[in-house]
């Protein structure tokens, strides 16, 4: 069984809860679709975890860490600046800090696995482009995304909104797929696996997906939101909005 996580956003409490749940399911491969860092209070610990995954992609927050966050909103930019300081912290050796930078720099923008294409954003812009439910009304965009698929199924993150996009211009939200979703034979799909560390679909529980024998299943896992909330507050630098939104799942 394979597990797909995304948008951890330096939330170690959420990540640990997800990994414990994945272990209980006998998952043997874990792929991360990017944004291990950003927003949250534990970038170093989450990067340590990501190093152990079967595969991990570069998200837009990793890309901004390596280059520039000029296109981020002010709160995301402040969080990234704090994250950069944490990874460069003088509390650790230069060699240890360099290992984090080297790991982030090594992350690919796409992973191909059997019949799957894994990206953070979209098949058209693997790092930055959002795919959101309203896009099913934009036939030009959806046709272009499906045309650019290099495998029958593309797994994505980035929007933090879990669900399945089909070629008939429909979107199946995660909460409509209880019991799993059988991947359609001979057809293509784009699947957003949701967010571990900062859900935005109104459900504060961590979200991830598993795949077993052609059936995709979404999982929602409760975690200690209050602990992450307190950690963000205690930094004195991360925007308080980033703590408050966790309790609302928005």
MARBA-3410 file (N, C-alpha, C, O; in Angstrom, 1 decimal):
250
0.8,-1.2,0.0,0.0,0.0,0.0,0.9,1.2,0.0,1.9,1.3,0.7 ~ 0.5,2.2,-0.8,1.2,3.5,-0.9,0.4,4.6,-0.2,-0.8,4.6,-0.3 ~ 1.1,5.5,0.4,0.5,6.7,1.0,1.0,7.9,0.3,2.2,8.0,0.0 ~ 0.2,8.9,0.2,0.5,10.1,-0.5,0.1,11.3,0.5,-1.0,11.5,0.8 ~ 1.1,12.0,0.9,0.9,13.2,1.8,1.4,14.4,1.0,2.1,14.4,0.1
0.9,15.6,1.5,1.3,16.8,0.8,1.0,18.0,1.8,0.3,17.8,2.8 ~ 1.7,19.1,1.6,1.5,20.3,2.3,1.5,20.1,3.8,0.5,20.4,4.5 ~ 2.6,19.6,4.3,2.8,19.3,5.7,3.0,20.6,6.4,2.5,20.8,7.5 ~ 3.6,21.6,5.8,3.8,22.9,6.3,4.3,23.0,7.7,3.8,23.7,8.6 ~ 5.4,22.2,8.0,6.1,22.3,9.2,5.2,22.1,10.5,5.4,22.7,11.5
4.2,21.2,10.3,3.3,20.9,11.4,3.6,19.5,11.8,3.0,18.5,11.3 ~ 4.6,19.3,12.8,5.0,18.0,13.2,4.0,17.2,13.9,3.9,16.0,13.8 ~ 3.1,17.8,14.6,2.0,17.1,15.3,1.1,16.4,14.3,0.7,15.3,14.5 ~ 0.7,17.2,13.3,-0.1,16.6,12.2,0.6,15.5,11.5,0.0,14.4,11.2 ~ 1.9,15.7,11.2,2.6,14.7,10.4,2.8,13.4,11.2,2.6,12.3,10.7
3.1,13.5,12.5,3.2,12.3,13.3,1.9,11.5,13.4,2.0,10.3,13.4 ~ 0.8,12.2,13.5,-0.5,11.6,13.6,-0.8,10.8,12.3,-1.3,9.7,12.3 ~ -0.4,11.4,11.2,-0.6,10.8,9.9,0.3,9.6,9.7,-0.2,8.5,9.2 ~ 1.5,9.7,10.1,2.4,8.6,9.9,2.1,7.4,10.8,2.2,6.3,10.5 ~ 1.6,7.7,12.0,1.1,6.7,12.9,-0.1,5.9,12.3,-0.2,4.7,12.4
-1.0,6.7,11.7,-2.2,6.1,11.1,-1.8,5.3,9.9,-2.3,4.2,9.6 ~ -0.8,5.8,9.1,-0.3,5.1,7.9,0.3,3.8,8.3,0.1,2.7,7.7 ~ 1.0,3.8,9.4,1.7,2.6,9.9,0.6,1.5,10.3,0.8,0.3,10.1 ~ -0.5,2.0,10.9,-1.5,1.1,11.3,-2.2,0.4,10.1,-2.9,-0.6,10.2 ~ -2.1,1.1,8.9,-2.7,0.5,7.7,-1.7,-0.4,6.9,-2.0,-0.9,5.9
-0.5,-0.5,7.5,0.6,-1.3,6.8,1.0,-0.7,5.5,1.3,-1.4,4.5 ~ 1.1,0.6,5.5,1.6,1.3,4.3,3.1,1.0,4.2,3.8,1.0,5.2 ~ 3.6,0.7,3.0,5.0,0.4,2.9,5.8,1.4,2.0,7.0,1.3,1.9 ~ 5.1,2.4,1.4,5.7,3.4,0.7,5.0,4.8,1.0,3.8,4.8,1.0 ~ 5.8,5.8,1.2,5.2,7.1,1.5,5.8,8.1,0.5,7.0,8.3,0.4
5.0,8.9,-0.2,5.4,9.9,-1.1,4.9,11.2,-0.6,3.7,11.3,-0.2 ~ 5.7,12.3,-0.6,5.2,13.6,-0.3,5.2,14.5,-1.5,6.2,14.5,-2.3 ~ 4.1,15.2,-1.7,4.0,16.0,-2.9,4.4,17.5,-2.8,4.0,18.3,-3.5 ~ 5.2,17.7,-1.8,5.8,19.1,-1.6,5.2,19.9,-0.5,4.2,19.5,0.2 ~ 5.9,21.0,-0.2,5.6,21.9,0.8,5.7,21.3,2.2,4.7,21.3,3.0
6.8,20.7,2.5,7.1,20.2,3.8,7.2,21.3,4.8,6.9,21.2,5.9 ~ 7.7,22.5,4.3,8.0,23.6,5.1,7.0,24.7,4.9,6.1,24.6,4.0 ~ 7.1,25.9,5.6,6.3,27.0,5.4,5.1,27.0,6.4,4.5,26.0,6.6 ~ 4.8,28.2,6.9,3.6,28.4,7.8,3.8,27.9,9.2,3.6,28.6,10.2 ~ 4.3,26.7,9.4,4.3,26.0,10.7,5.6,26.2,11.4,6.6,26.7,10.9
5.6,25.7,12.7,6.7,26.0,13.6,7.8,24.9,13.7,8.8,25.1,14.4 ~ 7.7,23.8,12.9,8.8,22.8,13.0,9.3,22.4,11.7,9.2,21.2,11.3 ~ 10.0,23.3,11.0,10.5,23.0,9.7,11.6,21.9,9.7,11.7,21.0,8.9 ~ 12.5,22.0,10.7,13.6,21.1,10.8,13.1,19.6,11.0,13.6,18.7,10.4 ~ 12.2,19.5,12.0,11.7,18.1,12.3,11.0,17.5,11.1,11.1,16.3,10.9
10.2,18.4,10.4,9.4,17.8,9.3,10.4,17.5,8.2,10.1,16.5,7.5 ~ 11.4,18.2,7.9,12.4,17.9,6.9,13.1,16.6,7.3,13.3,15.8,6.4 ~ 13.4,16.4,8.5,14.0,15.1,9.0,13.1,14.0,8.6,13.6,12.9,8.1 ~ 11.8,14.1,8.9,10.8,13.0,8.5,10.8,12.8,7.0,10.8,11.7,6.5 ~ 10.8,13.9,6.3,10.7,13.8,4.8,11.9,13.1,4.2,11.7,12.4,3.1
13.0,13.2,4.8,14.2,12.5,4.3,14.0,10.9,4.3,14.7,10.2,3.6 ~ 13.1,10.5,5.1,12.9,9.0,5.2,11.8,8.5,4.3,11.6,7.3,4.2 ~ 11.1,9.4,3.6,10.1,9.0,2.7,10.6,8.3,1.4,11.8,8.4,1.1 ~ 9.8,7.5,0.8,10.2,6.9,-0.5,10.5,7.9,-1.5,11.4,7.7,-2.3 ~ 9.8,9.0,-1.5,10.0,10.1,-2.5,9.4,11.3,-2.0,8.4,11.3,-1.2
10.0,12.5,-2.3,9.5,13.8,-1.9,9.7,14.8,-3.0,10.8,14.9,-3.5 ~ 8.7,15.6,-3.3,8.8,16.6,-4.3,9.1,18.0,-3.8,9.0,18.2,-2.5 ~ 9.5,18.8,-4.6,9.7,20.3,-4.3,8.3,21.0,-4.5,7.7,20.9,-5.6 ~ 7.9,21.7,-3.5,6.7,22.5,-3.5,7.1,24.0,-3.8,8.3,24.3,-3.8 ~ 6.1,24.8,-3.8,6.4,26.2,-4.1,7.1,26.9,-2.8,7.8,27.9,-3.0
6.9,26.3,-1.6,7.6,26.9,-0.5,9.0,26.5,-0.5,9.9,27.3,-0.1 ~ 9.3,25.3,-0.9,10.7,24.9,-1.0,11.4,25.7,-2.1,12.6,26.1,-2.0 ~ 10.7,25.9,-3.2,11.3,26.7,-4.3,11.5,28.1,-3.8,12.6,28.7,-4.2 ~ 10.6,28.7,-3.1,10.8,30.1,-2.6,11.9,30.2,-1.6,12.6,31.2,-1.5 ~ 12.1,29.1,-0.8,13.2,29.1,0.2,14.5,29.2,-0.6,15.5,29.8,-0.1
14.6,28.5,-1.7,15.8,28.5,-2.5,16.1,29.7,-3.3,17.2,30.0,-3.7 ~ 15.0,30.4,-3.6,15.1,31.6,-4.5,14.5,32.8,-3.9,15.2,33.6,-3.2 ~ 13.2,33.0,-4.1,12.6,34.3,-3.6,11.1,34.0,-3.3,10.5,33.2,-4.0 ~ 10.6,34.7,-2.3,9.2,34.7,-1.9,8.4,35.9,-2.3,7.4,36.3,-1.7 ~ 8.9,36.6,-3.3,8.3,37.9,-3.7,6.9,37.8,-4.1,6.1,38.7,-4.0
6.5,36.6,-4.6,5.1,36.4,-5.1,4.2,35.9,-4.0,3.0,35.6,-4.2 ~ 4.7,35.7,-2.8,3.9,35.3,-1.6,3.2,36.5,-1.0,3.6,37.6,-1.1 ~ 2.1,36.2,-0.3,1.4,37.2,0.4,2.3,37.5,1.7,3.2,36.8,2.0 ~ 2.0,38.6,2.4,2.8,39.1,3.4,3.0,38.0,4.6,4.1,37.9,5.1 ~ 1.9,37.3,4.9,2.0,36.3,6.0,2.8,35.1,5.6,3.6,34.6,6.4
2.6,34.7,4.3,3.4,33.5,3.9,4.9,34.0,3.8,5.8,33.2,4.1 ~ 5.1,35.2,3.3,6.5,35.7,3.2,7.2,35.8,4.6,8.4,35.4,4.7 ~ 6.5,36.3,5.6,7.0,36.4,6.9,7.4,35.0,7.5,8.4,34.8,8.1 ~ 6.5,34.0,7.2,6.7,32.7,7.7,7.9,32.1,7.0,8.7,31.3,7.6 ~ 8.1,32.3,5.7,9.2,31.8,5.0,10.5,32.4,5.5,11.6,31.7,5.6
10.5,33.7,5.8,11.7,34.3,6.3,12.1,33.7,7.7,13.3,33.5,8.0 ~ 11.1,33.5,8.5,11.3,32.8,9.8,11.9,31.4,9.6,12.8,31.0,10.3 ~ 11.3,30.7,8.6,11.8,29.3,8.3,13.2,29.3,7.9,14.0,28.5,8.3 ~ 13.6,30.3,7.0,15.0,30.4,6.6,15.9,30.6,7.8,17.0,30.0,7.9 ~ 15.5,31.5,8.7,16.3,31.7,9.9,16.5,30.4,10.7,17.5,30.2,11.3
15.4,29.7,10.8,15.4,28.4,11.6,16.4,27.4,11.0,17.1,26.7,11.7 ~ 16.4,27.3,9.7,17.3,26.4,9.0,18.7,26.8,9.1,19.6,26.0,9.0 ~ 18.9,28.1,9.2,20.3,28.7,9.3,20.7,28.9,10.8,21.7,29.5,11.1 ~ 19.9,28.4,11.7,20.1,28.7,13.2,21.5,28.4,13.6,22.1,27.3,13.3 ~ 22.1,29.3,14.4,23.4,29.1,15.0,23.4,28.1,16.1,24.5,27.8,16.7
22.2,27.7,16.5,22.1,26.6,17.6,22.6,25.3,17.1,22.8,24.3,17.8 ~ 22.8,25.2,15.7,23.2,23.9,15.1,24.5,24.2,14.3,24.8,25.3,14.0 ~ 25.2,23.1,14.0,26.4,23.3,13.2,26.2,23.7,11.8,25.1,23.4,11.3 ~ 27.1,24.3,11.2,27.0,24.6,9.7,26.8,23.4,8.9,26.0,23.4,7.9 ~ 27.4,22.3,9.3,27.3,21.1,8.5,25.8,20.5,8.5,25.3,20.1,7.5
25.3,20.6,9.7,23.9,20.1,9.9,22.9,21.0,9.1,22.0,20.5,8.4 ~ 23.1,22.3,9.2,22.3,23.2,8.5,22.4,23.0,7.0,21.5,23.1,6.2 ~ 23.6,22.8,6.5,23.9,22.6,5.1,23.2,21.3,4.6,22.8,21.3,3.4 ~ 23.0,20.3,5.4,22.3,19.1,5.0,20.9,19.4,4.7,20.3,18.9,3.7 ~ 20.2,20.3,5.4,18.9,20.7,5.1,18.8,21.4,3.8,17.9,21.1,2.9
19.7,22.3,3.5,19.7,23.1,2.3,20.0,22.1,1.1,19.3,22.2,0.0 ~ 20.9,21.2,1.3,21.2,20.2,0.2,20.0,19.3,-0.1,19.7,19.0,-1.2 ~ 19.3,18.9,1.0,18.1,18.1,0.8,17.0,18.9,0.0,16.5,18.3,-1.0 ~ 16.7,20.1,0.4,15.7,20.9,-0.3,16.1,21.1,-1.7,15.3,21.0,-2.6 ~ 17.4,21.4,-2.0,17.8,21.7,-3.3,17.8,20.4,-4.2,17.7,20.5,-5.4
17.8,19.2,-3.6,17.8,18.0,-4.3,16.4,17.5,-4.7,16.2,16.6,-5.5 ~ 15.4,18.2,-4.2,14.0,17.7,-4.4,13.6,17.9,-5.9,13.8,19.0,-6.4 ~ 13.0,16.9,-6.5,12.6,17.0,-7.9,11.2,17.7,-8.0,10.5,17.8,-7.0 ~ 10.9,18.1,-9.2,9.6,18.7,-9.4,8.5,17.7,-10.0,7.4,18.0,-10.1 ~ 9.0,16.5,-10.3,8.0,15.4,-10.7,8.6,14.1,-10.4,9.8,13.9,-10.4
7.7,13.2,-10.0,8.1,11.8,-9.8,7.1,10.9,-10.7,5.9,11.1,-10.6 ~ 7.7,10.0,-11.4,6.9,9.0,-12.1,6.9,7.7,-11.4,8.0,7.2,-11.1 ~ 5.7,7.1,-11.2,5.7,5.8,-10.5,4.6,5.0,-11.2,3.4,5.2,-11.1 ~ 5.0,3.9,-11.9,4.1,3.1,-12.7,3.1,3.9,-13.5,3.6,4.6,-14.4 ~ 1.8,3.9,-13.1,0.8,4.7,-13.9,0.6,6.0,-13.3,-0.4,6.7,-13.7
1.5,6.5,-12.4,1.2,7.7,-11.7,2.3,8.8,-12.0,3.4,8.5,-12.2 ~ 1.8,10.0,-12.1,2.6,11.2,-12.2,2.4,12.0,-11.0,1.2,12.4,-10.7 ~ 3.4,12.3,-10.2,3.3,13.1,-9.0,3.9,14.5,-9.2,5.1,14.6,-9.5 ~ 3.1,15.5,-8.9,3.6,16.9,-8.9,3.0,17.7,-7.8,2.0,17.2,-7.2 ~ 3.5,18.8,-7.5,2.9,19.6,-6.4,1.8,20.5,-6.9,0.7,20.5,-6.3
2.0,21.1,-8.0,1.0,22.1,-8.6,0.1,21.5,-9.6,-1.1,21.1,-9.2 ~ 0.5,21.3,-10.8,-0.3,20.8,-11.9,0.6,20.2,-12.9,1.8,20.4,-12.9 ~ 0.0,19.4,-13.9,0.8,18.9,-15.0,1.4,20.0,-15.9,2.4,19.8,-16.5 ~ 0.8,21.2,-15.8,1.2,22.3,-16.7,2.3,23.1,-16.0,3.3,23.5,-16.7 ~ 2.2,23.4,-14.7,3.2,24.1,-14.0,3.4,23.3,-12.7,2.6,23.4,-11.7
4.4,22.5,-12.6,4.5,21.4,-11.6,4.7,21.9,-10.2,4.5,21.2,-9.3 ~ 5.1,23.2,-10.1,5.4,23.8,-8.8,4.3,24.8,-8.3,3.9,24.8,-7.2 ~ 3.9,25.7,-9.2,3.2,26.8,-8.8,1.7,26.9,-9.1,1.0,27.6,-8.5 ~ 1.2,26.2,-10.1,-0.2,26.3,-10.6,-1.2,25.6,-9.6,-1.0,24.5,-9.3 ~ -2.2,26.4,-9.2,-3.3,25.8,-8.5,-4.3,25.1,-9.4,-4.6,25.6,-10.5
-4.8,24.0,-8.9,-6.0,23.3,-9.5,-7.0,23.3,-8.4,-6.8,22.7,-7.3 ~ -8.2,24.0,-8.6,-9.2,24.1,-7.6,-10.5,23.6,-8.2,-10.7,23.6,-9.4 ~ -11.5,23.3,-7.3,-12.8,22.7,-7.8,-13.5,23.6,-8.9,-14.1,23.0,-9.8 ~ -13.4,24.9,-8.8,-14.0,25.8,-9.7,-13.5,25.7,-11.1,-14.1,26.1,-12.1 ~ -12.3,25.1,-11.2,-11.7,24.9,-12.6,-12.4,24.0,-13.5,-12.2,24.0,-14.7
-13.3,23.2,-12.9,-14.1,22.3,-13.8,-15.0,23.1,-14.8,-15.4,22.5,-15.8 ~ -15.2,24.3,-14.5,-16.0,25.2,-15.4,-15.1,25.9,-16.4,-15.6,26.5,-17.4 ~ -13.8,25.7,-16.3,-12.9,26.2,-17.3,-12.4,25.1,-18.2,-11.4,24.5,-17.9 ~ -13.1,24.8,-19.2,-12.9,23.7,-20.0,-11.5,23.8,-20.7,-10.9,22.7,-20.9 ~ -11.1,25.0,-21.1,-9.8,25.1,-21.8,-8.7,24.7,-20.8,-7.8,23.9,-21.2
-8.8,25.1,-19.6,-7.7,24.8,-18.6,-7.7,23.3,-18.3,-6.7,22.6,-18.4 ~ -8.9,22.7,-18.1,-8.9,21.3,-17.8,-8.5,20.4,-18.9,-7.8,19.4,-18.8 ~ -8.9,20.8,-20.2,-8.4,20.1,-21.3,-6.9,20.1,-21.5,-6.3,19.1,-21.8 ~ -6.4,21.3,-21.2,-4.9,21.4,-21.3,-4.2,20.6,-20.2,-3.2,20.0,-20.5 ~ -4.7,20.6,-19.0,-4.1,19.8,-17.9,-4.1,18.3,-18.2,-3.1,17.6,-18.1
-5.3,17.8,-18.7,-5.4,16.4,-19.0,-4.5,16.1,-20.3,-4.0,15.0,-20.4 ~ -4.4,17.0,-21.2,-3.5,16.8,-22.4,-2.1,16.6,-22.0,-1.3,15.9,-22.6 ~ -1.7,17.3,-20.9,-0.3,17.2,-20.5,0.1,16.1,-19.5,1.2,16.0,-19.1 ~ -0.9,15.3,-19.2,-0.6,14.2,-18.3,0.3,13.2,-19.0,0.1,12.9,-20.2 ~ 1.3,12.8,-18.3,2.3,11.8,-18.9,2.1,10.4,-18.3,2.8,9.5,-18.6
1.0,10.3,-17.5,0.6,9.0,-16.9,-0.9,9.1,-16.8,-1.5,10.2,-16.8 ~ -1.6,8.0,-16.7,-3.1,8.1,-16.6,-3.6,8.8,-15.4,-4.7,9.5,-15.5 ~ -2.9,8.8,-14.3,-3.3,9.5,-13.1,-2.2,10.4,-12.6,-1.0,10.1,-12.6 ~ -2.6,11.6,-12.3,-1.7,12.6,-11.7,-2.1,13.0,-10.3,-3.3,13.4,-10.1 ~ -1.2,12.8,-9.4,-1.5,13.2,-8.0,-0.9,14.5,-7.7,0.3,14.8,-8.0
-1.7,15.4,-7.0,-1.2,16.8,-6.8,-1.5,17.2,-5.4,-2.2,16.5,-4.6 ~ -1.0,18.4,-5.0,-1.3,19.0,-3.7,-1.6,20.5,-3.9,-2.4,20.8,-4.8 ~ -1.0,21.4,-3.2,-0.9,22.8,-3.4,-2.2,23.6,-3.0,-2.1,24.6,-2.2 ~ -3.4,23.1,-3.4,-4.6,23.9,-3.0,-5.1,23.5,-1.7,-5.9,24.3,-1.1 ~ -4.6,22.4,-1.1,-5.1,21.9,0.2,-6.6,21.4,0.1,-7.2,21.3,1.2
-7.1,21.2,-1.0,-8.5,20.8,-1.2,-8.6,19.4,-1.8,-8.4,19.3,-3.0 ~ -8.9,18.4,-1.0,-8.8,17.0,-1.5,-10.0,16.6,-2.3,-11.1,17.0,-2.1 ~ -9.7,15.8,-3.4,-10.8,15.4,-4.2,-10.3,14.9,-5.6,-9.0,14.9,-5.8 ~ -11.2,14.5,-6.4,-10.8,13.8,-7.7,-11.4,14.7,-8.8,-12.6,15.0,-8.9 ~ -10.5,15.0,-9.8,-11.0,15.7,-11.1,-11.0,14.6,-12.2,-10.1,13.9,-12.4
-12.1,14.6,-12.9,-12.3,13.7,-14.0,-12.4,14.4,-15.3,-12.6,15.6,-15.4 ~ -12.2,13.6,-16.4,-12.2,14.3,-17.7,-13.5,14.8,-18.2,-13.6,15.6,-19.1 ~ -14.6,14.4,-17.5,-15.9,14.9,-17.9,-16.2,16.2,-17.2,-17.4,16.6,-17.1 ~ -15.2,16.9,-16.8,-15.3,18.3,-16.1,-16.1,18.2,-14.8,-17.0,19.0,-14.5 ~ -15.8,17.2,-14.1,-16.4,17.0,-12.8,-15.4,16.9,-11.7,-14.3,16.5,-11.9
-15.8,17.3,-10.5,-14.9,17.2,-9.3,-15.7,16.5,-8.2,-16.8,16.8,-7.9 ~ -15.0,15.5,-7.7,-15.6,14.7,-6.6,-14.9,15.0,-5.3,-13.7,14.6,-5.1 ~ -15.5,15.8,-4.4,-14.8,16.2,-3.2,-14.5,14.9,-2.3,-15.2,13.9,-2.4 ~ -13.6,15.1,-1.4,-13.1,14.0,-0.6,-14.3,13.4,0.3,-14.4,12.2,0.4 ~ -15.1,14.3,0.8,-16.2,13.8,1.7,-17.3,13.1,0.9,-18.3,12.6,1.6
-17.3,13.1,-0.4,-18.3,12.3,-1.2,-17.7,10.9,-1.5,-18.4,10.2,-2.2 ~ -16.5,10.6,-1.1,-15.9,9.4,-1.5,-15.6,8.4,-0.4,-14.6,7.7,-0.4 ~ -16.5,8.4,0.6,-16.3,7.5,1.7,-16.4,6.1,1.2,-17.3,5.7,0.4 ~ -15.5,5.2,1.6,-15.4,3.9,1.2,-14.5,3.7,0.0,-14.2,2.6,-0.4 ~ -13.9,4.8,-0.4,-12.8,4.7,-1.5,-13.3,5.0,-2.8,-14.5,5.1,-3.1
-12.4,5.2,-3.7,-12.6,5.5,-5.1,-11.8,4.6,-6.0,-10.6,4.6,-6.0 ~ -12.5,3.8,-6.8,-11.9,2.9,-7.7,-11.4,3.7,-8.9,-12.2,4.3,-9.6 ~ -10.1,3.6,-9.2,-9.5,4.4,-10.3,-10.1,3.8,-11.6,-10.1,2.6,-11.8 ~ -10.7,4.7,-12.4,-11.4,4.2,-13.6,-10.4,3.6,-14.7,-9.5,4.3,-15.1 ~ -10.7,2.4,-15.1,-9.9,1.8,-16.1,-10.0,2.5,-17.5,-11.1,2.7,-17.9
-8.9,2.7,-18.1,-8.9,3.3,-19.4,-9.2,4.8,-19.4,-9.3,5.4,-20.5 ~ -9.4,5.4,-18.2,-9.6,6.9,-18.2,-8.6,7.5,-17.3,-7.8,6.9,-16.6 ~ -8.6,8.8,-17.3,-7.6,9.6,-16.6,-8.2,10.4,-15.5,-9.4,10.7,-15.5 ~ -7.4,10.7,-14.5,-7.9,11.5,-13.3,-6.7,12.3,-12.8,-5.5,11.9,-12.9 ~ -7.1,13.4,-12.2,-6.2,14.3,-11.4,-6.7,14.3,-10.0,-7.9,14.6,-9.7
-5.8,13.9,-9.1,-6.3,13.7,-7.7,-5.5,14.6,-6.7,-4.3,14.5,-6.7 ~ -6.2,15.4,-6.0,-5.6,16.2,-5.0,-5.7,15.5,-3.6,-6.8,15.1,-3.2 ~ -4.5,15.2,-3.0,-4.5,14.4,-1.8,-4.7,15.1,-0.5,-4.7,14.6,0.6 ~ -5.0,16.5,-0.6,-5.2,17.3,0.5,-4.0,17.7,1.3,-2.9,17.5,0.8 ~ -4.2,18.3,2.4,-3.1,18.8,3.2,-3.0,18.1,4.6,-4.0,17.9,5.3
-1.7,17.7,4.9,-1.5,17.2,6.3,-1.5,18.3,7.3,-2.2,18.2,8.3 ~ -0.8,19.4,7.1,-0.6,20.3,8.1,-1.4,21.6,8.1,-1.3,22.4,9.1 ~ -2.2,21.8,7.0,-3.0,23.0,7.0,-4.2,22.8,6.1,-4.3,23.5,5.1 ~ -5.1,22.0,6.5,-6.3,21.7,5.7,-7.1,23.0,5.5,-7.2,23.9,6.4 ~ -7.8,23.1,4.3,-8.5,24.4,4.0,-9.9,24.0,3.5,-10.5,24.9,2.8
-10.4,22.9,3.8,-11.8,22.5,3.3,-12.8,22.5,4.5,-13.9,21.9,4.3 ~ -12.5,23.2,5.5,-13.4,23.3,6.7,-13.3,22.2,7.7,-14.0,22.2,8.7 ~ -12.4,21.2,7.4,-12.2,20.1,8.4,-10.7,20.2,8.9,-9.8,20.1,8.1 ~ -10.6,20.5,10.2,-9.2,20.7,10.7,-8.3,19.5,10.8,-7.2,19.6,11.1 ~ -8.9,18.3,10.6,-8.1,17.1,10.7,-7.2,17.0,9.5,-7.5,17.4,8.4
-6.0,16.4,9.8,-5.0,16.2,8.8,-5.6,15.2,7.7,-6.4,14.4,8.0 ~ -5.2,15.5,6.5,-5.7,14.7,5.3,-4.5,14.1,4.6,-3.5,14.7,4.3 ~ -4.7,12.8,4.1,-3.8,12.2,3.2,-4.5,11.1,2.5,-5.7,10.8,2.8 ~ -3.9,10.5,1.5,-4.5,9.4,0.7,-3.7,8.2,0.6,-2.5,8.3,0.7 ~ -4.3,7.1,0.5,-3.6,5.8,0.2,-4.1,5.2,-1.1,-5.3,5.4,-1.5
-3.3,4.3,-1.6,-3.7,3.6,-2.8,-3.3,2.1,-2.6,-2.2,1.8,-2.2 ~ -4.3,1.3,-2.8,-4.2,-0.2,-2.7,-5.0,-0.9,-3.7,-6.2,-0.8,-3.7 ~ -4.3,-1.7,-4.5,-5.0,-2.5,-5.5,-6.0,-1.7,-6.4,-7.1,-2.1,-6.6 ~ -5.6,-0.5,-6.8,-6.4,0.3,-7.7,-7.5,1.1,-7.0,-8.3,1.8,-7.7 ~ -7.6,1.1,-5.7,-8.6,1.9,-5.0,-7.9,3.0,-4.1,-7.0,2.7,-3.3
-8.3,4.2,-4.4,-7.8,5.3,-3.6,-8.7,5.6,-2.5,-10.0,5.5,-2.6 ~ -8.1,5.9,-1.3,-8.9,6.2,-0.1,-8.3,7.4,0.6,-7.1,7.5,0.8 ~ -9.2,8.3,0.9,-8.8,9.5,1.7,-8.9,9.2,3.2,-9.8,8.4,3.6 ~ -8.0,9.8,4.0,-8.1,9.5,5.4,-8.0,10.9,6.1,-7.2,11.8,5.7 ~ -8.8,11.1,7.2,-8.8,12.3,8.0,-8.4,11.8,9.4,-8.9,10.9,10.0
-7.3,12.5,9.9,-6.7,12.1,11.1,-6.7,13.3,12.1,-6.1,14.3,11.8 ~ -7.3,13.1,13.3,-7.2,14.2,14.3,-5.8,14.3,14.9,-5.1,13.3,14.9 ~ -5.4,15.5,15.2,-4.1,15.7,15.9,-4.2,16.8,16.9,-5.2,17.4,17.0 ~ -3.1,17.0,17.6,-3.1,18.0,18.7,-3.0,19.4,18.1,-1.9,20.0,18.0 ~ -4.1,20.0,17.6,-4.1,21.3,17.0,-3.7,22.4,18.0,-2.9,23.3,17.7
-4.1,22.2,19.2,-3.8,23.2,20.3,-2.2,23.3,20.5,-1.7,24.4,20.7 ~ -1.6,22.1,20.4,-0.1,22.2,20.6,0.6,22.9,19.4,1.5,23.7,19.7 ~ 0.1,22.7,18.2,0.7,23.4,17.1,0.4,24.9,17.2,1.2,25.8,16.9 ~ -0.9,25.2,17.6,-1.3,26.6,17.8,-0.3,27.3,18.8,0.1,28.4,18.6 ~ -0.1,26.6,19.9,0.8,27.2,21.0,2.2,27.4,20.4,2.8,28.5,20.7
2.7,26.5,19.7,4.1,26.6,19.1,4.2,27.8,18.2,5.2,28.6,18.3 ~ 3.2,28.0,17.4,3.2,29.2,16.5,3.2,30.5,17.3,3.9,31.4,17.0 ~ 2.3,30.5,18.3,2.2,31.7,19.1,3.6,32.0,19.8,4.0,33.1,20.0 ~ 4.2,30.9,20.3,5.4,31.1,21.1,6.6,31.5,20.3,7.6,31.9,20.9 ~ 6.6,31.4,19.0,7.7,31.9,18.2,7.8,33.4,18.3,8.9,33.9,18.2
6.7,34.0,18.5,6.7,35.5,18.6,7.0,36.2,17.2,7.0,37.4,17.1 ~ 7.1,35.4,16.2,7.4,35.9,14.8,6.4,35.4,13.8,6.1,36.2,12.8 ~ 6.0,34.2,13.9,5.0,33.7,12.9,3.7,34.4,13.1,3.2,34.6,14.2 ~ 3.0,34.8,12.0,1.7,35.5,12.1,0.7,34.6,12.8,0.6,33.4,12.6 ~ 0.0,35.3,13.7,-1.0,34.6,14.5,-2.1,34.0,13.7,-2.8,33.0,14.1
-2.4,34.6,12.5,-3.4,34.1,11.6,-3.1,32.6,11.3,-4.0,31.8,11.1 ~ -1.8,32.3,11.2,-1.5,30.9,10.8,-1.8,29.9,11.9,-2.0,28.7,11.6 ~ -1.9,30.4,13.1,-2.3,29.5,14.2,-3.8,29.4,14.2,-4.4,28.3,14.3 ~ -4.5,30.5,14.1,-6.0,30.5,14.2,-6.6,29.7,13.1,-7.7,29.1,13.3 ~ -6.1,29.7,11.9,-6.7,29.0,10.8,-6.7,27.5,10.9,-7.6,26.8,10.4
-5.8,27.0,11.7,-5.7,25.6,11.9,-6.9,25.0,12.6,-7.4,23.9,12.3 ~ -7.5,25.8,13.5,-8.7,25.3,14.3,-9.9,25.3,13.4,-10.9,24.6,13.8 ~ -9.9,26.1,12.4,-11.1,26.2,11.5,-10.9,25.4,10.3,-11.9,25.1,9.5 ~ -9.7,24.9,10.0,-9.5,24.1,8.8,-9.7,25.0,7.5,-10.3,24.5,6.5 ~ -9.2,26.2,7.6,-9.4,27.2,6.5,-8.1,27.9,6.2,-8.1,28.7,5.3
END
